Amino acid sequence: MLNNEIFINIIRFIVLVLTQVLLLNQIDFLGYINPYIYILFIIVFPFTGNKSLLIFLSFILGLTIDFFLDSGGIHAAACVFIAYIRPQVLKYSFGISYEYNTIKISNTDFIKQLIYVGSMVLLNHIVLFSLEIFNTNHLLLLLKSTLFSSIFSIIIILSAITIFSKKPR
């Protein structure tokens, strides 16, 4: 990665953690809807970047969120899982374009963005809420939390990608 990309990723990491901890964790709509925007860091990490570095940074990201939420490592586990499975989701979402590193998420069509972001968020939330609830007797709560938090998170993440993407000239 170039020095400019490293600086942008450091700033993105800090801003997303602060936004999650100071703003979005205060939202708890109907008891089971809580948006998680911090996974945007994993979603938009450069596709040509080092995959081992991404997994390590995802662990640090999740651990930082766990530290502030006192959640015992569930965010770290969910972040490492989606960082590990990200190449398969990229291949599924973008196909041959990902194979040749010719994609940029902000330049792809909305359906491919929705498939990629939706898959990543849904996988993250399934792992996160499964570890949080960890009881098969509360399966309905697990499904409601996963579904509604995922929808809310997907809307916020896609909005952030649209707002902060560089428009081609």
PyMOL commands that set and color helices and strands:
alter all, ss='L'
color gray80, all
select helices_A, chain A and resi 3-22+24-26+40-44+51-69+74-94+96-99+105-107+110-133+136-164
alter helices_A, ss='H'
color red, helices_A
deselect
rebuild
show_as cartoon
